[in-house]
Amino acid sequence: MKKSLVLSILVMMTAVLVACGPSDEKMAEVTQAMGLMTGAGEAARETFLDITDSSMKAQLDELLEKENEIKAIELEKLNDKKIDEEVMPRIEEVTRGYQDLDAKLSEILTAETATKTEKDKHRFSQVYFINKTGMNLTEIKLHDITQDTYSDNFLGDGVTLEAGYTLMGPALDVYADSSRWEFVIKSDADTEYTLSCESLLPVKAEGLSITLSYDSKTEEGTADFGGYTAALQEPSDEATQDASGEGASAEISGEDAESDEAKEASSN
């Protein structure tokens, strides 16, 4: 009789202990759910590392903290009902949070990638302008005909590049997907002229000299390109302007300009 009673008690205790722990099926289910949560978190963090915008870092850290709290739960001490009611909803909430955040981060990544791609299409070359138009210039702009965009005035506000003088210092921004350009100048008489030019591609990384010329008889102008380093060896120090208009070394002196004009007059 006593042996039967002891055996019954042992069976009951075993049943109670089994009832307190999760079933194998539930453990498999919760383990899979945790794996999805962890994967979603890793994906969101990887996307975050690929962007420069750090405004969502706090949200990412908060989700990671919740994830670690869930992983610290001793599941073996819970039954199936407890897992369904208390653990699974928390896992699903964090998983959705990661997925929603990753979607937002991916949008930012797409936008930043597009911006960088466009930025990488811009090529810069140090240039200087030689004014052989016979006019005093108040504006020099690059017109990208392909994109129909204009650069800022290379002379800056209130600066005049006199005939025969050189402007040194500007950087030319050339868009790699374009194929046609021209320069637009304005004289101190407030008259605008268009100067044709050859292709600016490939961009000369070592720099470029640009000679601006205009023939008043044919009413045609050109912007001719030359080497930067070689041309810089020729100037004297008497008559030039830098990009700010405050003066430096000269490419074409005032005397040179006058003698050129005299030659043209005598030949006519």
Disulfide bonds with the S-S distance in Angstrom:
none
